[in-house]
Amino acid sequence: MIRTVTLSVTAGLDGSRESRAAAEWAAREAQLLGLPLKLVHVWEPVPAPMAQAPLLGAETRQHWTERSEMGVPPAEGWGRIPREAAEGIRVRHPGLDVFTEQLSGRPAEALADVAKDAELLVLGSRGLSGIGGFLVGSVGLSVVAHAERPIVLVRAGEQAADEHEMDPVGIPSAATTYRPVVLGLDIENPDDELIEFAFAAAYRRGTSLRVVHGWNIPPYYAYGLSVDLELHGSLAAAQTTALTEVLLPWRKKYPDVEVTEESHYGTPAGHLVDVSREASLVVVGKRIRRNPVGAHIGPITHAVLHHSTAPVAVVPHH
């Protein structure tokens, strides 16, 4: 008998403000996808040096050490965070199937592992006060670097209304149409999974797709040869044509999705950050690399993760 595995939208939850925002975003996305929502809470056993700290006291030290060795959390109320979060989400999202999972281990490794069985994994990230955007911690960066399923980063304070256009009198509202989905695309190596994710996200939201591509002068011009305005114009036209050709089959597959194409000279990171202010979701790619050493995210995706003011979906691809 073949067992059918039902994917879920999975959210990492630790009780923080940013993880609660991520769980709410994940609940909304699960409803759009018609999938269940899984809330994952990871408890990290106390490190050995901390377990030996004299300030803990003998009884507390023994309690933490014994439970860490057994892989059991030290507090009886450990399950309260996911349980209360699930109860609240069920009230705010009637009909959504919500369940929880509690794990013990290093959060980055545990979350990267649960992502394997998820349609997508949603994580929270603190907003940078003043300039907006994300403060992506080591756990988030590690998961993005090593996971092979789509990861969405949601900043603290993200509300449903933030993803929608203002109402006619300029008041934020979740009842209006979604803002566009933005896709950062490298036409030198276009990936079907990345493009499909962005088109499908726009289609589910009933909104448009804004595709941003960046290009640079070929090296043989950059090193010694001047580039006149006419040549620059011809290069720009060629890039625009190439972008249109890459997207043509996807326009046919998703005829209801209105597409805007933007080809800019220079790195697309700054353009993606700029247009994120008017987006419901920014979609970028990340190449899958098997080398276990270091975080392989890429400079453009890294910049967007840190400075986008909209949720960011990172789609791994080969």
RODO-2510 file (C-alpha; in nm, 4 decimals, decimal comma):
residues 318
     n   res          X          Y          Z
     1     m     0,0000     0,0000     0,0000
     2     i     0,1408     0,3415    -0,0977
     3     r     0,1239     0,5997     0,1784
     4     t     0,0162     0,9440     0,0648
     5     v     0,2075     1,2243     0,2337
     6     t     0,0171     1,5494     0,2765
     7     l     0,2464     1,8492     0,2778
     8     s     0,1823     2,1364     0,5131
     9     v     0,2767     2,4978     0,5529
    10     t     0,5146     2,4879     0,8493
    11     a     0,6035     2,7748     1,0815
    12     g     0,8879     2,7862     1,3305
    13     l     0,7568     2,9135     1,6627
    14     d     0,9474     3,0213     1,9737
    15     g     0,6979     3,2588     2,1354
    16     s     0,8708     3,5742     2,0116
    17     r     0,6853     3,8586     1,8408
    18     e     0,8510     3,7814     1,5098
    19     s     0,7643     3,4109     1,5238
    20     r     0,4010     3,4945     1,6026
    21     a     0,3893     3,7181     1,2941
    22     a     0,5380     3,4318     1,0918
    23     a     0,2754     3,1893     1,2252
    24     e    -0,0050     3,4283     1,1266
    25     w     0,1403     3,4722     0,7776
    26     a     0,1752     3,0943     0,7485
    27     a    -0,1896     3,0507     0,8486
    28     r    -0,3033     3,2886     0,5753
    29     e    -0,0822     3,1138     0,3190
    30     a    -0,2070     2,7706     0,4276
    31     q    -0,5623     2,8851     0,3619
    32     l    -0,4649     3,0151     0,0173
    33     l    -0,2996     2,6809    -0,0611
    34     g    -0,5716     2,4670     0,0983
    35     l    -0,3122     2,2936     0,3182
    36     p    -0,2869     2,2284     0,6930
    37     l    -0,0651     2,4430     0,9133
    38     k     0,2027     2,2897     1,1331
    39     l     0,3572     2,4898     1,4168
    40     v     0,7011     2,3609     1,5142
    41     h     0,8578     2,4513     1,8475
    42     v     1,2233     2,3533     1,8985
    43     w     1,3760     2,3285     2,2437
    44     e     1,7545     2,3418     2,2537
    45     p     1,9116     2,1423     2,5404
    46     v     2,1239     2,3506     2,7752
    47     p     2,4920     2,3543     2,6702
    48     a     2,7306     2,1650     2,8968
    49     p     2,9166     2,4789     3,0202
    50     m     2,5865     2,6370     3,1241
    51     a     2,4763     2,3191     3,2959
    52     q     2,7888     2,3441     3,5123
    53     a     2,7418     2,7142     3,5924
    54     p     2,7526     2,7691     3,9713
    55     l     2,4791     3,0371     3,9530
    56     l     2,2239     2,7743     3,8569
    57     g     2,2476     2,5999     4,1915
    58     a     2,2913     2,2276     4,2490
    59     e     1,9251     2,1283     4,2189
    60     t     1,8576     2,3382     3,9089
    61     r     2,1826     2,2240     3,7512
    62     q     2,0898     1,8586     3,8069
    63     h     1,7386     1,9170     3,6703
    64     w     1,8640     2,0796     3,3468
    65     t     2,1445     1,8277     3,2981
    66     e     1,9305     1,5183     3,3495
    67     r     1,6531     1,6408     3,1221
    68     s     1,9014     1,7566     2,8568
    69     e     2,0620     1,4122     2,8530
    70     m     1,7189     1,2559     2,8035
    71     g     1,6256     1,5098     2,5378
    72     v     1,3423     1,6319     2,7573
    73     p     1,2738     2,0044     2,8116
    74     p     1,3321     2,1380     3,1640
    75     a     1,0005     2,3175     3,2008
    76     e     0,6638     2,1502     3,2380
    77     g     0,5081     2,4424     3,0500
    78     w     0,7179     2,3772     2,7413
    79     g     0,4135     2,2879     2,5326
    80     r     0,2251     2,6041     2,6223
    81     i     0,3751     2,8177     2,3427
    82     p     0,2636     2,6080     2,0443
    83     r    -0,0612     2,5040     2,2125
    84     e    -0,1758     2,8587     2,2816
    85     a    -0,0612     2,9766     1,9384
    86     a    -0,2582     2,6969     1,7707
    87     e    -0,5709     2,7790     1,9721
    88     g    -0,5521     3,1446     1,8725
    89     i    -0,4979     3,0663     1,5046
    90     r    -0,7957     2,8289     1,4989
    91     v    -1,0147     3,1103     1,6320
    92     r    -0,8864     3,3654     1,3774
    93     h    -0,8839     3,1199     1,0848
    94     p    -1,1947     2,9011     1,1141
    95     g    -1,1738     2,5742     0,9244
    96     l    -0,7930     2,5712     0,9062
    97     d    -0,6396     2,2414     1,0157
    98     v    -0,3704     2,3342     1,2700
    99     f    -0,1411     2,0932     1,4510
   100     t     0,1806     2,1238     1,6482
   101     e     0,5114     1,9450     1,6746
   102     q     0,7720     1,9790     1,9464
   103     l     1,1341     1,8907     1,8850
   104     s     1,4562     1,8907     2,0819
   105     g     1,7896     1,9890     1,9273
   106     r     1,9658     2,2762     1,7578
   107     p     1,6956     2,5027     1,6086
   108     a     1,8676     2,5621     1,2741
   109     e     1,9253     2,1926     1,2124
   110     a     1,5798     2,0899     1,3362
   111     l     1,4008     2,3511     1,1235
   112     a     1,6022     2,2673     0,8118
   113     d     1,5061     1,9048     0,8668
   114     v     1,1313     1,9681     0,9065
   115     a     1,1401     2,1830     0,5934
   116     k     1,1975     1,8658     0,3899
   117     d     0,8360     1,7603     0,4492
   118     a     0,6822     2,1064     0,4107
   119     e     0,5324     2,2880     0,1157
   120     l     0,7185     2,5837     0,2587
   121     l     0,8720     2,6812     0,5925
   122     v     0,7925     3,0212     0,7438
   123     l     1,0258     3,1913     0,9920
   124     g     1,0148     3,5234     1,1730
   125     s     1,2739     3,7985     1,1696
   126     r     1,3013     4,1185     1,3684
   127     g     1,2337     4,4458     1,1874
   128     l     1,5102     4,7027     1,1677
   129     s     1,3736     5,0161     1,3307
   130     g     1,4168     5,3347     1,1310
   131     i     1,4997     5,1935     0,7888
   132     g     1,2634     4,8964     0,7872
   133     g     1,3494     4,5494     0,6698
   134     f     1,4841     4,2429     0,8431
   135     l     1,7415     4,1585     1,1011
   136     v     1,8041     3,7992     1,0009
   137     g     1,9642     3,6028     1,2825
   138     s     2,2067     3,3128     1,2578
   139     v     1,9284     3,0537     1,2833
   140     g     1,7313     3,2055     0,9951
   141     l     2,0381     3,2436     0,7738
   142     s     2,1490     2,8873     0,8443
   143     v     1,8069     2,7451     0,7595
   144     v     1,7875     2,9490     0,4379
   145     a     2,1390     2,8381     0,3430
   146     h     2,0842     2,4669     0,3958
   147     a     1,7146     2,3949     0,3376
   148     e     1,6088     2,2585     0,0003
   149     r     1,2462     2,3700     0,0248
   150     p     1,1111     2,7265    -0,0053
   151     i     1,1634     2,9410     0,3049
   152     v     0,9648     3,2575     0,3783
   153     l     1,0989     3,5239     0,6163
   154     v     0,8367     3,7452     0,7823
   155     r     0,9342     4,0514     0,9819
   156     a     0,7960     4,1258     1,3278
   157     g     0,4812     4,3330     1,3170
   158     e     0,3732     4,2117     0,9722
   159     q    -0,0049     4,2423     0,9395
   160     a    -0,2429     4,1042     0,6789
   161     a    -0,3299     4,4596     0,5717
   162     d     0,0368     4,5268     0,4897
   163     e     0,0089     4,2907     0,1923
   164     h    -0,2927     4,4708     0,0456
   165     e    -0,3522     4,8018    -0,1287
   166     m    -0,4869     5,0903     0,0776
   167     d    -0,8631     5,1328     0,0693
   168     p    -1,0120     5,4286    -0,1267
   169     v    -0,9582     5,6694     0,1644
   170     g    -0,6021     5,5581     0,2324
   171     i    -0,6637     5,3264     0,5280
   172     p    -0,4839     4,9880     0,5492
   173     s    -0,7259     4,7031     0,4882
   174     a    -0,7058     4,3285     0,4307
   175     a    -1,0284     4,3500     0,2272
   176     t    -0,8681     4,5238    -0,0712
   177     t    -0,6685     4,3608    -0,3520
   178     y    -0,3234     4,2205    -0,2855
   179     r    -0,0185     4,4230    -0,3726
   180     p     0,1932     4,2749    -0,6557
   181     v     0,4231     3,9788    -0,6077
   182     v     0,7823     4,0699    -0,7027
   183     l     1,0231     3,8214    -0,8597
   184     g     1,3972     3,8752    -0,8829
   185     l     1,5093     3,6809    -1,1898
   186     d     1,8478     3,5959    -1,3389
   187     i     1,7799     3,5343    -1,7084
   188     e     2,1271     3,3882    -1,7593
   189     n     2,0177     3,0861    -1,5551
   190     p     1,6376     3,0996    -1,5265
   191     d     1,4964     2,8268    -1,3045
   192     d     1,1508     2,6792    -1,3557
   193     e     1,0877     2,6164    -0,9845
   194     l     1,1592     2,9785    -0,8965
   195     i     0,9439     3,1197    -1,1772
   196     e     0,6607     2,8747    -1,1061
   197     f     0,6599     2,9701    -0,7373
   198     a     0,6259     3,3413    -0,8171
   199     f     0,3547     3,2986    -1,0812
   200     a     0,1569     3,0629    -0,8574
   201     a     0,1840     3,3027    -0,5627
   202     a     0,0512     3,5889    -0,7752
   203     y    -0,2279     3,3702    -0,9142
   204     r    -0,3420     3,2612    -0,5655
   205     r    -0,3549     3,6221    -0,4564
   206     g    -0,5346     3,7410    -0,7672
   207     t    -0,2672     4,0020    -0,8215
   208     s    -0,0003     4,0989    -1,0731
   209     l     0,3601     3,9823    -1,0962
   210     r     0,6444     4,2316    -1,1208
   211     v     0,9624     4,0732    -1,2575
   212     v     1,2891     4,2553    -1,1881
   213     h     1,6076     4,1672    -1,3745
   214     g     1,9511     4,3260    -1,3462
   215     w     2,2308     4,3197    -1,6028
   216     n     2,5844     4,4509    -1,6423
   217     i     2,8187     4,5454    -1,9238
   218     p     3,0106     4,2400    -2,0557
   219     p     3,3653     4,2087    -1,9139
   220     y     3,5351     4,2876    -2,2433
   221     y     3,3771     4,6345    -2,2290
   222     a     3,4348     4,6812    -1,8597
   223     y     3,8074     4,6252    -1,8963
   224     g     3,9441     4,9021    -2,1105
   225     l     3,6909     4,9597    -2,3863
   226     s     3,4464     5,2463    -2,3659
   227     v     3,0741     5,1920    -2,4053
   228     d     2,8861     5,4638    -2,5921
   229     l     2,5196     5,5434    -2,5400
   230     e     2,4140     5,3695    -2,8613
   231     l     2,5849     5,0450    -2,7601
   232     h     2,4447     5,0702    -2,4077
   233     g     2,0990     5,1106    -2,5583
   234     s     2,1395     4,8055    -2,7792
   235     l     2,2577     4,5962    -2,4853
   236     a     1,9586     4,7126    -2,2794
   237     a     1,7218     4,6236    -2,5640
   238     a     1,8761     4,2786    -2,5946
   239     q     1,8322     4,2158    -2,2220
   240     t     1,4699     4,3289    -2,2350
   241     t     1,4016     4,0966    -2,5279
   242     a     1,5681     3,8050    -2,3511
   243     l     1,3594     3,8655    -2,0383
   244     t     1,0403     3,8680    -2,2461
   245     e     1,1366     3,5386    -2,4112
   246     v     1,2051     3,3699    -2,0778
   247     l     0,8655     3,4726    -1,9423
   248     l     0,6616     3,4012    -2,2545
   249     p     0,5739     3,0352    -2,1761
   250     w     0,4820     3,1318    -1,8205
   251     r     0,2512     3,4062    -1,9415
   252     k     0,0754     3,1404    -2,1483
   253     k     0,0543     2,9015    -1,8510
   254     y    -0,0854     3,1752    -1,6246
   255     p    -0,2896     3,3947    -1,8617
   256     d    -0,4793     3,5546    -1,5726
   257     v    -0,1623     3,6914    -1,4131
   258     e    -0,0708     4,0385    -1,5339
   259     v     0,3065     4,0640    -1,5709
   260     t     0,5269     4,3725    -1,5590
   261     e     0,8853     4,3288    -1,6812
   262     e     1,1677     4,5509    -1,5565
   263     s     1,5237     4,5194    -1,6841
   264     h     1,7711     4,7455    -1,5025
   265     y     2,1393     4,8110    -1,5528
   266     g     2,3382     4,7024    -1,2464
   267     t     2,2708     4,4646    -0,9607
   268     p     1,8995     4,4033    -0,9026
   269     a     1,9313     4,3980    -0,5217
   270     g     1,8663     4,7702    -0,4783
   271     h     1,5721     4,7627    -0,7193
   272     l     1,4190     4,4647    -0,5403
   273     v     1,4496     4,6374    -0,2042
   274     d     1,2912     4,9534    -0,3476
   275     v     0,9909     4,7758    -0,4999
   276     s     0,9437     4,5617    -0,1875
   277     r     0,7728     4,8652    -0,0325
   278     e     0,4858     4,8135    -0,2759
   279     a     0,4837     4,4322    -0,2759
   280     s     0,2881     4,1636    -0,0946
   281     l     0,5741     3,9159    -0,1366
   282     v     0,9271     3,9229    -0,2809
   283     v     1,0515     3,5998    -0,4404
   284     v     1,4222     3,5327    -0,4899
   285     g     1,6283     3,2228    -0,5616
   286     k     1,9153     3,0383    -0,4003
   287     r     2,1298     2,7734    -0,5623
   288     i     2,1425     2,4386    -0,3823
   289     r     2,5010     2,3589    -0,2891
   290     r     2,6037     2,0345    -0,1240
   291     n     2,9148     2,1801     0,0414
   292     p     2,8369     2,1710     0,4169
   293     v     3,0854     2,4481     0,4964
   294     g     2,9556     2,8037     0,5112
   295     a     2,6264     2,9703     0,4271
   296     h     2,5562     2,9695     0,0539
   297     i     2,2858     3,2266    -0,0041
   298     g     2,4239     3,4634    -0,2653
   299     p     2,4800     3,8398    -0,2363
   300     i     2,1536     3,9500    -0,3978
   301     t     1,9320     3,7204    -0,1904
   302     h     2,1332     3,8100     0,1204
   303     a     2,0775     4,1833     0,0609
   304     v     1,7063     4,1373    -0,0049
   305     l     1,6658     3,9276     0,3094
   306     h     1,8160     4,2020     0,5224
   307     h     1,6432     4,5040     0,3706
   308     s     1,3112     4,4048     0,2139
   309     t     1,0069     4,5566     0,3842
   310     a     0,7789     4,2776     0,2537
   311     p     0,7943     3,9054     0,3347
   312     v     1,0657     3,7304     0,1337
   313     a     1,0385     3,3821    -0,0168
   314     v     1,3694     3,2119    -0,0921
   315     v     1,3263     2,9288    -0,3433
   316     p     1,6168     2,6802    -0,3680
   317     h     1,7033     2,5551    -0,7150
   318     h     1,9795     2,3665    -0,8951
***
